Amino acid sequence: MDLEQVIGAEVRRQAAASGGGVTGALTRDTALADTGLDSLGFTTLVIELERQLGIDPFGGEDEIMYPETFGELLDLYAGAGA
């Protein structure tokens, strides 16, 4: 699986666990808020992605910018060395 597939599958899983869900395709413009992820779901998403990918995209940042879209989330992980 490539990075987008891994992250997309986990976003769908965590959104469903948060009581939301993703209908249709995840695009770069999909707002993470529209997936139904709450703050706990987002935190769990980051922890699970760190477990799967071995990357903590927030680990070395002085100023944390939280992604608002699926594309920004992909870019965050790609920039962190995935």
All heavy atoms as a GROMACS GRO file, in nm:
protein
  597
    1MET      N    1   0.084  -0.119   0.000
    1MET     CA    2   0.000   0.000   0.000
    1MET      C    3   0.088   0.124   0.000
    1MET      O    4   0.189   0.128   0.068
    1MET     CB    5  -0.085   0.004   0.128
    1MET     CG    6  -0.221  -0.050   0.116
    1MET     SD    7  -0.316  -0.005   0.264
    1MET     CE    8  -0.443  -0.122   0.248
    2ASP      N    9   0.047   0.224  -0.074
    2ASP     CA   10   0.123   0.349  -0.071
    2ASP      C   11   0.071   0.438   0.043
    2ASP      O   12  -0.027   0.406   0.111
    2ASP     CB   13   0.119   0.419  -0.206
    2ASP     CG   14  -0.017   0.480  -0.242
    2ASP    OD1   15  -0.110   0.475  -0.161
    2ASP    OD2   16  -0.029   0.535  -0.352
    3LEU      N   17   0.141   0.547   0.064
    3LEU     CA   18   0.112   0.636   0.176
    3LEU      C   19  -0.034   0.684   0.175
    3LEU      O   20  -0.101   0.681   0.278
    3LEU     CB   21   0.208   0.756   0.171
    3LEU     CG   22   0.198   0.856   0.285
    3LEU    CD1   23   0.239   0.791   0.416
    3LEU    CD2   24   0.286   0.976   0.256
    4GLU      N   25  -0.083   0.725   0.060
    4GLU     CA   26  -0.221   0.774   0.052
    4GLU      C   27  -0.322   0.666   0.087
    4GLU      O   28  -0.420   0.693   0.157
    4GLU     CB   29  -0.249   0.828  -0.089
    4GLU     CG   30  -0.386   0.891  -0.101
    4GLU     CD   31  -0.407   0.964  -0.231
    4GLU    OE1   32  -0.312   0.982  -0.309
    4GLU    OE2   33  -0.522   1.005  -0.255
    5GLN      N   34  -0.296   0.544   0.045
    5GLN     CA   35  -0.387   0.433   0.077
    5GLN      C   36  -0.387   0.402   0.226
    5GLN      O   37  -0.493   0.380   0.286
    5GLN     CB   38  -0.350   0.309  -0.002
    5GLN     CG   39  -0.377   0.321  -0.150
    5GLN     CD   40  -0.324   0.202  -0.227
    5GLN    OE1   41  -0.219   0.147  -0.195
    5GLN    NE2   42  -0.396   0.162  -0.330
    6VAL      N   43  -0.268   0.398   0.287
    6VAL     CA   44  -0.257   0.369   0.430
    6VAL      C   45  -0.329   0.476   0.511
    6VAL      O   46  -0.409   0.446   0.599
    6VAL     CB   47  -0.109   0.358   0.474
    6VAL    CG1   48  -0.096   0.352   0.625
    6VAL    CG2   49  -0.042   0.238   0.409
    7ILE      N   50  -0.299   0.601   0.481
    7ILE     CA   51  -0.361   0.711   0.556
    7ILE      C   52  -0.511   0.716   0.531
    7ILE      O   53  -0.590   0.734   0.623
    7ILE     CB   54  -0.292   0.845   0.523
    7ILE    CG1   55  -0.147   0.841   0.574
    7ILE    CG2   56  -0.368   0.962   0.584
    7ILE    CD1   57  -0.063   0.960   0.534
    8GLY      N   58  -0.552   0.698   0.407
    8GLY     CA   59  -0.695   0.700   0.374
    8GLY      C   60  -0.772   0.590   0.446
    8GLY      O   61  -0.881   0.615   0.500
    9ALA      N   62  -0.716   0.470   0.449
    9ALA     CA   63  -0.782   0.359   0.518
    9ALA      C   64  -0.796   0.388   0.668
    9ALA      O   65  -0.899   0.360   0.728
    9ALA     CB   66  -0.705   0.229   0.495
   10GLU      N   67  -0.692   0.446   0.725
   10GLU     CA   68  -0.695   0.475   0.868
   10GLU      C   69  -0.791   0.591   0.899
   10GLU      O   70  -0.859   0.589   1.002
   10GLU     CB   71  -0.556   0.503   0.922
   10GLU     CG   72  -0.545   0.496   1.071
   10GLU     CD   73  -0.590   0.362   1.130
   10GLU    OE1   74  -0.570   0.256   1.068
   10GLU    OE2   75  -0.648   0.364   1.240
   11VAL      N   76  -0.797   0.691   0.812
   11VAL     CA   77  -0.894   0.801   0.831
   11VAL      C   78  -1.035   0.742   0.831
   11VAL      O   79  -1.117   0.775   0.918
   11VAL     CB   80  -0.880   0.909   0.722
   11VAL    CG1   81  -1.002   1.002   0.720
   11VAL    CG2   82  -0.753   0.989   0.742
   12ARG      N   83  -1.064   0.655   0.738
   12ARG     CA   84  -1.197   0.593   0.730
   12ARG      C   85  -1.227   0.512   0.857
   12ARG      O   86  -1.337   0.521   0.913
   12ARG     CB   87  -1.208   0.502   0.608
   12ARG     CG   88  -1.214   0.576   0.478
   12ARG     CD   89  -1.219   0.479   0.359
   12ARG     NE   90  -1.216   0.549   0.234
   12ARG     CZ   91  -1.319   0.609   0.178
   12ARG    NH1   92  -1.436   0.608   0.239
   12ARG    NH2   93  -1.308   0.672   0.064
   13ARG      N   94  -1.128   0.435   0.904
   13ARG     CA   95  -1.148   0.352   1.022
   13ARG      C   96  -1.173   0.437   1.146
   13ARG      O   97  -1.265   0.411   1.223
   13ARG     CB   98  -1.027   0.261   1.041
   13ARG     CG   99  -1.049   0.149   1.141
   13ARG     CD  100  -0.936   0.048   1.139
   13ARG     NE  101  -0.822   0.090   1.217
   13ARG     CZ  102  -0.816   0.090   1.350
   13ARG    NH1  103  -0.921   0.055   1.419
   13ARG    NH2  104  -0.707   0.127   1.413
   14GLN      N  105  -1.091   0.540   1.164
   14GLN     CA  106  -1.105   0.624   1.283
   14GLN      C  107  -1.231   0.710   1.276
   14GLN      O  108  -1.294   0.735   1.379
   14GLN     CB  109  -0.981   0.712   1.302
   14GLN     CG  110  -0.856   0.634   1.335
   14GLN     CD  111  -0.869   0.548   1.458
   14GLN    OE1  112  -0.936   0.584   1.555
   14GLN    NE2  113  -0.805   0.433   1.457
   15ALA      N  114  -1.268   0.754   1.158
   15ALA     CA  115  -1.392   0.832   1.143
   15ALA      C  116  -1.513   0.746   1.181
   15ALA      O  117  -1.603   0.792   1.252
   15ALA     CB  118  -1.406   0.885   1.002
   16ALA      N  119  -1.512   0.622   1.137
   16ALA     CA  120  -1.622   0.531   1.171
   16ALA      C  121  -1.626   0.506   1.322
   16ALA      O  122  -1.733   0.504   1.382
   16ALA     CB  123  -1.608   0.400   1.096
   17ALA      N  124  -1.509   0.490   1.383
   17ALA     CA  125  -1.502   0.467   1.528
   17ALA      C  126  -1.549   0.590   1.607
   17ALA      O  127  -1.596   0.577   1.720
   17ALA     CB  128  -1.360   0.429   1.568
   18SER      N  129  -1.536   0.709   1.546
   18SER     CA  130  -1.580   0.832   1.611
   18SER      C  131  -1.728   0.860   1.591
   18SER      O  132  -1.780   0.961   1.636
   18SER     CB  133  -1.500   0.952   1.557
   18SER     OG  134  -1.366   0.945   1.594
   19GLY      N  135  -1.794   0.771   1.517
   19GLY     CA  136  -1.936   0.788   1.492
   19GLY      C  137  -1.966   0.860   1.362
   19GLY      O  138  -2.080   0.887   1.330
   20GLY      N  139  -1.862   0.894   1.289
   20GLY     CA  140  -1.880   0.961   1.160
   20GLY      C  141  -1.865   0.859   1.049
   20GLY      O  142  -1.900   0.743   1.065
   21GLY      N  143  -1.810   0.903   0.943
   21GLY     CA  144  -1.787   0.813   0.832
   21GLY      C  145  -1.760   0.891   0.707
   21GLY      O  146  -1.799   1.006   0.695
   22VAL      N  147  -1.689   0.828   0.618
   22VAL     CA  148  -1.654   0.890   0.492
   22VAL      C  149  -1.738   0.825   0.384
   22VAL      O  150  -1.734   0.704   0.366
   22VAL     CB  151  -1.503   0.871   0.461
   22VAL    CG1  152  -1.468   0.933   0.328
   22VAL    CG2  153  -1.418   0.929   0.573
   23THR      N  154  -1.816   0.906   0.317
   23THR     CA  155  -1.892   0.855   0.204
   23THR      C  156  -1.824   0.907   0.078
   23THR      O  157  -1.787   1.023   0.070
   23THR     CB  158  -2.038   0.902   0.208
   23THR    OG1  159  -2.041   1.045   0.214
   23THR    CG2  160  -2.110   0.847   0.330
   24GLY      N  161  -1.805   0.821  -0.015
   24GLY     CA  162  -1.738   0.861  -0.138
   24GLY      C  163  -1.587   0.859  -0.122
   24GLY      O  164  -1.532   0.814  -0.022
   25ALA      N  165  -1.522   0.913  -0.223
   25ALA     CA  166  -1.376   0.913  -0.227
   25ALA      C  167  -1.319   1.023  -0.138
   25ALA      O  168  -1.378   1.130  -0.124
   25ALA     CB  169  -1.329   0.933  -0.370
   26LEU      N  170  -1.205   0.992  -0.079
   26LEU     CA  171  -1.128   1.096  -0.009
   26LEU      C  172  -1.044   1.167  -0.115
   26LEU      O  173  -0.966   1.103  -0.185
   26LEU     CB  174  -1.035   1.034   0.095
   26LEU     CG  175  -1.094   0.996   0.228
   26LEU    CD1  176  -0.993   0.916   0.310
   26LEU    CD2  177  -1.136   1.119   0.305
   27THR      N  178  -1.061   1.296  -0.127
   27THR     CA  179  -0.980   1.374  -0.220
   27THR      C  180  -0.889   1.466  -0.139
   27THR      O  181  -0.908   1.482  -0.019
   27THR     CB  182  -1.067   1.459  -0.314
   27THR    OG1  183  -1.132   1.562  -0.237
   27THR    CG2  184  -1.171   1.373  -0.386
   28ARG      N  185  -0.795   1.528  -0.205
   28ARG     CA  186  -0.705   1.620  -0.137
   28ARG      C  187  -0.784   1.735  -0.072
   28ARG      O  188  -0.740   1.792   0.026
   28ARG     CB  189  -0.600   1.676  -0.233
   28ARG     CG  190  -0.499   1.570  -0.276
   28ARG     CD  191  -0.381   1.630  -0.347
   28ARG     NE  192  -0.306   1.723  -0.267
   28ARG     CZ  193  -0.214   1.690  -0.176
   28ARG    NH1  194  -0.186   1.565  -0.152
   28ARG    NH2  195  -0.150   1.784  -0.108
   29ASP      N  196  -0.899   1.767  -0.127
   29ASP     CA  197  -0.981   1.878  -0.076
   29ASP      C  198  -1.080   1.836   0.032
   29ASP      O  199  -1.148   1.923   0.088
   29ASP     CB  200  -1.057   1.944  -0.191
   29ASP     CG  201  -0.965   2.010  -0.291
   29ASP    OD1  202  -0.857   2.057  -0.251
   29ASP    OD2  203  -1.001   2.014  -0.410
   30THR      N  204  -1.091   1.709   0.062
   30THR     CA  205  -1.184   1.663   0.164
   30THR      C  206  -1.145   1.723   0.299
   30THR      O  207  -1.033   1.704   0.347
   30THR     CB  208  -1.186   1.509   0.175
   30THR    OG1  209  -1.224   1.453   0.050
   30THR    CG2  210  -1.281   1.463   0.284
   31ALA      N  211  -1.237   1.796   0.360
   31ALA     CA  212  -1.212   1.855   0.491
   31ALA      C  213  -1.216   1.743   0.595
   31ALA      O  214  -1.310   1.664   0.597
   31ALA     CB  215  -1.315   1.961   0.523
   32LEU      N  216  -1.115   1.737   0.680
   32LEU     CA  217  -1.113   1.634   0.783
   32LEU      C  218  -1.232   1.648   0.877
   32LEU      O  219  -1.285   1.548   0.926
   32LEU     CB  220  -0.981   1.640   0.861
   32LEU     CG  221  -0.857   1.600   0.780
   32LEU    CD1  222  -0.731   1.616   0.863
   32LEU    CD2  223  -0.868   1.459   0.727
   33ALA      N  224  -1.278   1.769   0.899
   33ALA     CA  225  -1.395   1.792   0.984
   33ALA      C  226  -1.520   1.726   0.924
   33ALA      O  227  -1.609   1.682   0.997
   33ALA     CB  228  -1.419   1.941   1.004
   34ASP      N  229  -1.524   1.714   0.792
   34ASP     CA  230  -1.639   1.653   0.725
   34ASP      C  231  -1.638   1.501   0.734
   34ASP      O  232  -1.736   1.437   0.696
   34ASP     CB  233  -1.645   1.695   0.578
   34ASP     CG  234  -1.678   1.842   0.562
   34ASP    OD1  235  -1.726   1.904   0.659
   34ASP    OD2  236  -1.655   1.895   0.452
   35THR      N  237  -1.529   1.442   0.780
   35THR     CA  238  -1.521   1.296   0.792
   35THR      C  239  -1.587   1.247   0.919
   35THR      O  240  -1.612   1.128   0.933
   35THR     CB  241  -1.376   1.246   0.791
   35THR    OG1  242  -1.309   1.292   0.909
   35THR    CG2  243  -1.302   1.290   0.666
   36GLY      N  244  -1.610   1.336   1.014
   36GLY     CA  245  -1.667   1.297   1.141
   36GLY      C  246  -1.563   1.272   1.248
   36GLY      O  247  -1.596   1.234   1.359
   37LEU      N  248  -1.436   1.291   1.215
   37LEU     CA  249  -1.330   1.275   1.315
   37LEU      C  250  -1.344   1.383   1.421
   37LEU      O  251  -1.349   1.501   1.390
   37LEU     CB  252  -1.192   1.290   1.250
   37LEU     CG  253  -1.130   1.170   1.182
   37LEU    CD1  254  -1.001   1.209   1.113
   37LEU    CD2  255  -1.105   1.057   1.280
   38ASP      N  256  -1.351   1.341   1.546
   38ASP     CA  257  -1.348   1.438   1.655
   38ASP      C  258  -1.203   1.448   1.704
   38ASP      O  259  -1.113   1.386   1.645
   38ASP     CB  260  -1.444   1.398   1.767
   38ASP     CG  261  -1.417   1.260   1.825
   38ASP    OD1  262  -1.308   1.203   1.802
   38ASP    OD2  263  -1.506   1.208   1.895
   39SER      N  264  -1.178   1.524   1.809
   39SER     CA  265  -1.040   1.545   1.854
   39SER      C  266  -0.976   1.415   1.902
   39SER      O  267  -0.859   1.388   1.876
   39SER     CB  268  -1.032   1.652   1.962
   39SER     OG  269  -1.113   1.617   2.072
   40LEU      N  270  -1.054   1.331   1.971
   40LEU     CA  271  -1.001   1.202   2.015
   40LEU      C  272  -0.973   1.112   1.895
   40LEU      O  273  -0.871   1.044   1.889
   40LEU     CB  274  -1.099   1.133   2.111
   40LEU     CG  275  -1.057   0.995   2.160
   40LEU    CD1  276  -0.923   1.002   2.234
   40LEU    CD2  277  -1.164   0.935   2.249
   41GLY      N  278  -1.061   1.115   1.798
   41GLY     CA  279  -1.041   1.036   1.676
   41GLY      C  280  -0.916   1.080   1.600
   41GLY      O  281  -0.842   0.997   1.549
   42PHE      N  282  -0.892   1.210   1.594
   42PHE     CA  283  -0.773   1.260   1.526
   42PHE      C  284  -0.646   1.216   1.601
   42PHE      O  285  -0.548   1.173   1.540
   42PHE     CB  286  -0.775   1.412   1.511
   42PHE     CG  287  -0.656   1.465   1.436
   42PHE    CD1  288  -0.649   1.455   1.299
   42PHE    CD2  289  -0.550   1.522   1.504
   42PHE    CE1  290  -0.538   1.502   1.230
   42PHE    CE2  291  -0.439   1.569   1.436
   42PHE     CZ  292  -0.433   1.558   1.298
   43THR      N  293  -0.650   1.226   1.734
   43THR     CA  294  -0.536   1.184   1.814
   43THR      C  295  -0.509   1.035   1.794
   43THR      O  296  -0.394   0.993   1.775
   43THR     CB  297  -0.561   1.215   1.963
   43THR    OG1  298  -0.582   1.355   1.977
   43THR    CG2  299  -0.444   1.172   2.049
   44THR      N  300  -0.614   0.956   1.796
   44THR     CA  301  -0.600   0.812   1.774
   44THR      C  302  -0.547   0.784   1.634
   44THR      O  303  -0.464   0.694   1.615
   44THR     CB  304  -0.735   0.742   1.798
   44THR    OG1  305  -0.783   0.776   1.928
   44THR    CG2  306  -0.722   0.592   1.788
   45LEU      N  307  -0.592   0.861   1.536
   45LEU     CA  308  -0.542   0.848   1.399
   45LEU      C  309  -0.392   0.869   1.394
   45LEU      O  310  -0.318   0.788   1.335
   45LEU     CB  311  -0.613   0.949   1.309
   45LEU     CG  312  -0.557   0.966   1.168
   45LEU    CD1  313  -0.584   0.842   1.084
   45LEU    CD2  314  -0.616   1.090   1.101
   46VAL      N  315  -0.343   0.975   1.456
   46VAL     CA  316  -0.200   1.006   1.454
   46VAL      C  317  -0.121   0.896   1.525
   46VAL      O  318  -0.016   0.852   1.476
   46VAL     CB  319  -0.173   1.144   1.518
   46VAL    CG1  320  -0.024   1.168   1.538
   46VAL    CG2  321  -0.233   1.254   1.432
   47ILE      N  322  -0.172   0.847   1.637
   47ILE     CA  323  -0.103   0.739   1.709
   47ILE      C  324  -0.098   0.612   1.626
   47ILE      O  325   0.006   0.546   1.617
   47ILE     CB  326  -0.173   0.713   1.846
   47ILE    CG1  327  -0.150   0.832   1.938
   47ILE    CG2  328  -0.123   0.583   1.909
   47ILE    CD1  329  -0.237   0.831   2.062
   48GLU      N  330  -0.208   0.577   1.564
   48GLU     CA  331  -0.212   0.455   1.482
   48GLU      C  332  -0.123   0.469   1.359
   48GLU      O  333  -0.054   0.374   1.321
   48GLU     CB  334  -0.356   0.423   1.442
   48GLU     CG  335  -0.370   0.295   1.364
   48GLU     CD  336  -0.319   0.171   1.436
   48GLU    OE1  337  -0.317   0.167   1.561
   48GLU    OE2  338  -0.278   0.076   1.365
   49LEU      N  339  -0.121   0.586   1.297
   49LEU     CA  340  -0.033   0.605   1.182
   49LEU      C  341   0.113   0.600   1.223
   49LEU      O  342   0.197   0.550   1.148
   49LEU     CB  343  -0.066   0.736   1.110
   49LEU     CG  344  -0.197   0.736   1.032
   49LEU    CD1  345  -0.228   0.874   0.978
   49LEU    CD2  346  -0.193   0.634   0.918
   50GLU      N  347   0.145   0.650   1.342
   50GLU     CA  348   0.283   0.639   1.391
   50GLU      C  349   0.320   0.492   1.409
   50GLU      O  350   0.430   0.450   1.375
   50GLU     CB  351   0.301   0.714   1.521
   50GLU     CG  352   0.444   0.708   1.572
   50GLU     CD  353   0.468   0.790   1.697
   50GLU    OE1  354   0.375   0.854   1.748
   50GLU    OE2  355   0.584   0.789   1.743
   51ARG      N  356   0.228   0.412   1.460
   51ARG     CA  357   0.252   0.270   1.477
   51ARG      C  358   0.274   0.201   1.342
   51ARG      O  359   0.365   0.122   1.326
   51ARG     CB  360   0.135   0.204   1.551
   51ARG     CG  361   0.161   0.057   1.589
   51ARG     CD  362   0.038  -0.012   1.642
   51ARG     NE  363  -0.064  -0.034   1.541
   51ARG     CZ  364  -0.056  -0.125   1.442
   51ARG    NH1  365   0.049  -0.201   1.431
   51ARG    NH2  366  -0.155  -0.138   1.356
   52GLN      N  367   0.191   0.235   1.245
   52GLN     CA  368   0.200   0.170   1.114
   52GLN      C  369   0.318   0.218   1.031
   52GLN      O  370   0.383   0.140   0.962
   52GLN     CB  371   0.071   0.195   1.034
   52GLN     CG  372  -0.049   0.123   1.087
   52GLN     CD  373  -0.172   0.149   1.002
   52GLN    OE1  374  -0.164   0.160   0.880
   52GLN    NE2  375  -0.288   0.158   1.067
   53LEU      N  376   0.344   0.350   1.034
   53LEU     CA  377   0.445   0.409   0.946
   53LEU      C  378   0.577   0.439   1.016
   53LEU      O  379   0.678   0.464   0.948
   53LEU     CB  380   0.390   0.540   0.886
   53LEU     CG  381   0.261   0.529   0.805
   53LEU    CD1  382   0.208   0.667   0.772
   53LEU    CD2  383   0.283   0.446   0.680
   54GLY      N  384   0.576   0.441   1.149
   54GLY     CA  385   0.698   0.473   1.223
   54GLY      C  386   0.734   0.621   1.216
   54GLY      O  387   0.849   0.658   1.232
   55ILE      N  388   0.634   0.705   1.194
   55ILE     CA  389   0.658   0.849   1.177
   55ILE      C  390   0.568   0.928   1.271
   55ILE      O  391   0.447   0.904   1.277
   55ILE     CB  392   0.627   0.893   1.032
   55ILE    CG1  393   0.720   0.823   0.936
   55ILE    CG2  394   0.638   1.044   1.018
   55ILE    CD1  395   0.680   0.839   0.790
   56ASP      N  396   0.628   1.021   1.346
   56ASP     CA  397   0.552   1.117   1.425
   56ASP      C  398   0.569   1.252   1.358
   56ASP      O  399   0.671   1.318   1.373
   56ASP     CB  400   0.604   1.123   1.569
   56ASP     CG  401   0.534   1.228   1.653
   56ASP    OD1  402   0.438   1.290   1.604
   56ASP    OD2  403   0.575   1.247   1.769
   57PRO      N  404   0.469   1.296   1.279
   57PRO     CA  405   0.485   1.419   1.202
   57PRO      C  406   0.488   1.545   1.289
   57PRO      O  407   0.524   1.651   1.241
   57PRO     CB  408   0.362   1.420   1.111
   57PRO     CG  409   0.260   1.344   1.186
   57PRO     CD  410   0.336   1.237   1.260
   58PHE      N  411   0.453   1.533   1.416
   58PHE     CA  412   0.454   1.648   1.505
   58PHE      C  413   0.573   1.647   1.599
   58PHE      O  414   0.588   1.737   1.680
   58PHE     CB  415   0.324   1.652   1.588
   58PHE     CG  416   0.200   1.658   1.503
   58PHE    CD1  417   0.117   1.548   1.493
   58PHE    CD2  418   0.168   1.773   1.432
   58PHE    CE1  419   0.002   1.553   1.415
   58PHE    CE2  420   0.054   1.778   1.354
   58PHE     CZ  421  -0.029   1.668   1.346
   59GLY      N  422   0.658   1.546   1.592
   59GLY     CA  423   0.766   1.526   1.687
   59GLY      C  424   0.871   1.635   1.690
   59GLY      O  425   0.920   1.669   1.797
   60GLY      N  426   0.908   1.692   1.578
   60GLY     CA  427   1.016   1.789   1.577
   60GLY      C  428   0.972   1.931   1.552
   60GLY      O  429   1.054   2.018   1.527
   61GLU      N  430   0.846   1.956   1.559
   61GLU     CA  431   0.793   2.089   1.525
   61GLU      C  432   0.786   2.179   1.648
   61GLU      O  433   0.737   2.139   1.753
   61GLU     CB  434   0.654   2.077   1.464
   61GLU     CG  435   0.649   1.997   1.335
   61GLU     CD  436   0.726   2.062   1.223
   61GLU    OE1  437   0.720   2.185   1.209
   61GLU    OE2  438   0.794   1.989   1.151
   62ASP      N  439   0.834   2.301   1.632
   62ASP     CA  440   0.818   2.402   1.737
   62ASP      C  441   0.676   2.458   1.735
   62ASP      O  442   0.615   2.482   1.838
   62ASP     CB  443   0.917   2.517   1.719
   62ASP     CG  444   1.060   2.473   1.744
   62ASP    OD1  445   1.080   2.377   1.822
   62ASP    OD2  446   1.151   2.533   1.685
   63GLU      N  447   0.625   2.480   1.615
   63GLU     CA  448   0.490   2.532   1.597
   63GLU      C  449   0.410   2.427   1.521
   63GLU      O  450   0.444   2.391   1.408
   63GLU     CB  451   0.492   2.662   1.518
   63GLU     CG  452   0.358   2.726   1.504
   63GLU     CD  453   0.364   2.859   1.432
   63GLU    OE1  454   0.463   2.931   1.447
   63GLU    OE2  455   0.269   2.889   1.360
   64ILE      N  456   0.307   2.375   1.583
   64ILE     CA  457   0.229   2.268   1.522
   64ILE      C  458   0.116   2.327   1.440
   64ILE      O  459   0.039   2.410   1.488
   64ILE     CB  460   0.174   2.173   1.629
   64ILE    CG1  461   0.290   2.104   1.699
   64ILE    CG2  462   0.079   2.072   1.568
   64ILE    CD1  463   0.249   2.014   1.813
   65MET      N  464   0.110   2.285   1.315
   65MET     CA  465   0.001   2.323   1.226
   65MET      C  466  -0.084   2.198   1.202
   65MET      O  467  -0.035   2.099   1.150
   65MET     CB  468   0.056   2.373   1.092
   65MET     CG  469   0.143   2.496   1.101
   65MET     SD  470   0.051   2.646   1.125
   65MET     CE  471  -0.039   2.656   0.973
   66TYR      N  472  -0.207   2.201   1.247
   66TYR     CA  473  -0.294   2.087   1.229
   66TYR      C  474  -0.357   2.091   1.090
   66TYR      O  475  -0.406   2.195   1.046
   66TYR     CB  476  -0.404   2.086   1.336
   66TYR     CG  477  -0.348   2.056   1.473
   66TYR    CD1  478  -0.322   2.158   1.563
   66TYR    CD2  479  -0.316   1.926   1.509
   66TYR    CE1  480  -0.268   2.131   1.688
   66TYR    CE2  481  -0.262   1.898   1.632
   66TYR     CZ  482  -0.239   2.001   1.722
   66TYR     OH  483  -0.184   1.973   1.844
   67PRO      N  484  -0.355   1.979   1.020
   67PRO     CA  485  -0.411   1.975   0.885
   67PRO      C  486  -0.563   1.990   0.888
   67PRO      O  487  -0.629   1.940   0.980
   67PRO     CB  488  -0.371   1.837   0.835
   67PRO     CG  489  -0.352   1.755   0.958
   67PRO     CD  490  -0.304   1.850   1.063
   68GLU      N  491  -0.613   2.060   0.789
   68GLU     CA  492  -0.758   2.079   0.778
   68GLU      C  493  -0.818   1.991   0.669
   68GLU      O  494  -0.936   1.962   0.673
   68GLU     CB  495  -0.789   2.226   0.750
   68GLU     CG  496  -0.752   2.316   0.867
   68GLU     CD  497  -0.788   2.461   0.842
   68GLU    OE1  498  -0.867   2.490   0.749
   68GLU    OE2  499  -0.736   2.546   0.917
   69THR      N  500  -0.736   1.950   0.572
   69THR     CA  501  -0.786   1.868   0.462
   69THR      C  502  -0.706   1.739   0.454
   69THR      O  503  -0.596   1.727   0.511
   69THR     CB  504  -0.773   1.940   0.327
   69THR    OG1  505  -0.634   1.959   0.298
   69THR    CG2  506  -0.847   2.073   0.326
   70PHE      N  507  -0.759   1.643   0.382
   70PHE     CA  508  -0.690   1.517   0.361
   70PHE      C  509  -0.557   1.541   0.289
   70PHE      O  510  -0.456   1.480   0.322
   70PHE     CB  511  -0.780   1.421   0.282
   70PHE     CG  512  -0.719   1.286   0.260
   70PHE    CD1  513  -0.689   1.203   0.366
   70PHE    CD2  514  -0.694   1.241   0.131
   70PHE    CE1  515  -0.634   1.077   0.345
   70PHE    CE2  516  -0.639   1.116   0.109
   70PHE     CZ  517  -0.610   1.034   0.217
   71GLY      N  518  -0.555   1.633   0.195
   71GLY     CA  519  -0.431   1.666   0.124
   71GLY      C  520  -0.324   1.722   0.217
   71GLY      O  521  -0.206   1.687   0.206
   72GLU      N  522  -0.364   1.809   0.310
   72GLU     CA  523  -0.268   1.863   0.407
   72GLU      C  524  -0.215   1.753   0.498
   72GLU      O  525  -0.098   1.754   0.536
   72GLU     CB  526  -0.333   1.974   0.489
   72GLU     CG  527  -0.359   2.101   0.411
   72GLU     CD  528  -0.435   2.206   0.489
   72GLU    OE1  529  -0.470   2.183   0.607
   72GLU    OE2  530  -0.462   2.313   0.431
   73LEU      N  531  -0.302   1.658   0.534
   73LEU     CA  532  -0.259   1.545   0.616
   73LEU      C  533  -0.157   1.460   0.539
   73LEU      O  534  -0.053   1.423   0.594
   73LEU     CB  535  -0.380   1.459   0.655
   73LEU     CG  536  -0.352   1.340   0.746
   73LEU    CD1  537  -0.303   1.386   0.883
   73LEU    CD2  538  -0.478   1.254   0.761
   74LEU      N  539  -0.183   1.434   0.413
   74LEU     CA  540  -0.088   1.359   0.330
   74LEU      C  541   0.045   1.432   0.321
   74LEU      O  542   0.153   1.371   0.336
   74LEU     CB  543  -0.144   1.337   0.189
   74LEU     CG  544  -0.265   1.246   0.176
   74LEU    CD1  545  -0.315   1.247   0.032
   74LEU    CD2  546  -0.232   1.106   0.221
   75ASP      N  547   0.040   1.560   0.297
   75ASP     CA  548   0.162   1.641   0.285
   75ASP      C  549   0.241   1.641   0.416
   75ASP      O  550   0.365   1.639   0.415
   75ASP     CB  551   0.130   1.785   0.244
   75ASP     CG  552   0.074   1.794   0.103
   75ASP    OD1  553   0.088   1.697   0.025
   75ASP    OD2  554   0.016   1.900   0.071
   76LEU      N  555   0.171   1.644   0.528
   76LEU     CA  556   0.236   1.642   0.659
   76LEU      C  557   0.318   1.515   0.676
   76LEU      O  558   0.434   1.520   0.716
   76LEU     CB  559   0.130   1.652   0.769
   76LEU     CG  560   0.179   1.655   0.913
   76LEU    CD1  561   0.256   1.784   0.940
   76LEU    CD2  562   0.060   1.644   1.007
   77TYR      N  563   0.260   1.401   0.641
   77TYR     CA  564   0.332   1.274   0.653
   77TYR      C  565   0.441   1.260   0.548
   77TYR      O  566   0.549   1.210   0.577
   77TYR     CB  567   0.234   1.155   0.650
   77TYR     CG  568   0.175   1.132   0.785
   77TYR    CD1  569   0.058   1.197   0.824
   77TYR    CD2  570   0.237   1.048   0.877
   77TYR    CE1  571   0.005   1.180   0.951
   77TYR    CE2  572   0.184   1.030   1.004
   77TYR     CZ  573   0.069   1.097   1.040
   77TYR     OH  574   0.017   1.078   1.166
   78ALA      N  575   0.415   1.306   0.427
   78ALA     CA  576   0.517   1.299   0.323
   78ALA      C  577   0.638   1.384   0.359
   78ALA      O  578   0.752   1.345   0.340
   78ALA     CB  579   0.458   1.343   0.188
   79GLY      N  580   0.611   1.502   0.417
   79GLY     CA  581   0.719   1.591   0.457
   79GLY      C  582   0.796   1.543   0.579
   79GLY      O  583   0.909   1.583   0.603
   80ALA      N  584   0.734   1.454   0.656
   80ALA     CA  585   0.798   1.402   0.777
   80ALA      C  586   0.883   1.279   0.749
   80ALA      O  587   0.934   1.219   0.841
   80ALA     CB  588   0.692   1.372   0.883
   81GLY      N  589   0.890   1.240   0.623
   81GLY     CA  590   0.979   1.131   0.589
   81GLY      C  591   0.915   1.000   0.551
   81GLY      O  592   0.981   0.899   0.545
   82ALA      N  593   0.786   1.001   0.526
   82ALA     CA  594   0.720   0.876   0.487
   82ALA      C  595   0.759   0.837   0.347
   82ALA      O  596   0.797   0.914   0.267
   82ALA     CB  597   0.570   0.891   0.497
   0.00000   0.00000   0.00000
